[in-house]
């Protein structure tokens, strides 16, 4: 087990378990996925909003979807209220994709998933209307996670309002507990898109994906939001 950065060593939840599978099990898993993935894609078993561990669906592509919605809201002087959810203690990433294919969606919000990371955005001219729609969606998603025994880490989740207009603080709750608010929202909302991008860049750096980092930095849509 590995101690998570910045976590107290005396707590069991501060450690990340490591599954050491035999080489033959890993090889079998890769061969099985190589056989199953074409079937899964052909039958469209994974929803379009899920980009994790899929062919021709990268983290950069999903990031573009999110930043495009935020960018459009800023340009049109709208309110884009968003919640970024962190699923705790998830099992194998590929299995998690199949397990969460029925996550509730609706026409009033945009959902973006990359493996166990989920973003839900609601855009309206009125902040209260956007927040109300987002809260209703979060309630529905929470009931779904409760049904399927999926735990959401509320402390690692974040609520953000993306706008250039004047805002008032309207909390979003998860199971009657307030989701933490991004403090940068109080200073300059335009920086929040950059904050998301910085988090994405750090995630790529962990995997030493130099080409993807360069693509992220050189994207005209991303540069416009920084």
Helices and strands as residue ranges (DSSP letters): E 2-3, G 12-14, E 15-16, H 23-42, H 59-75, E 79-88, H 93-99, E 110-114, E 117-124, H 127-147, E 151-152, G 154-156, E 158-162, E 173-174, E 177-178, G 183-186, H 190-206, H 210-218, H 220-225
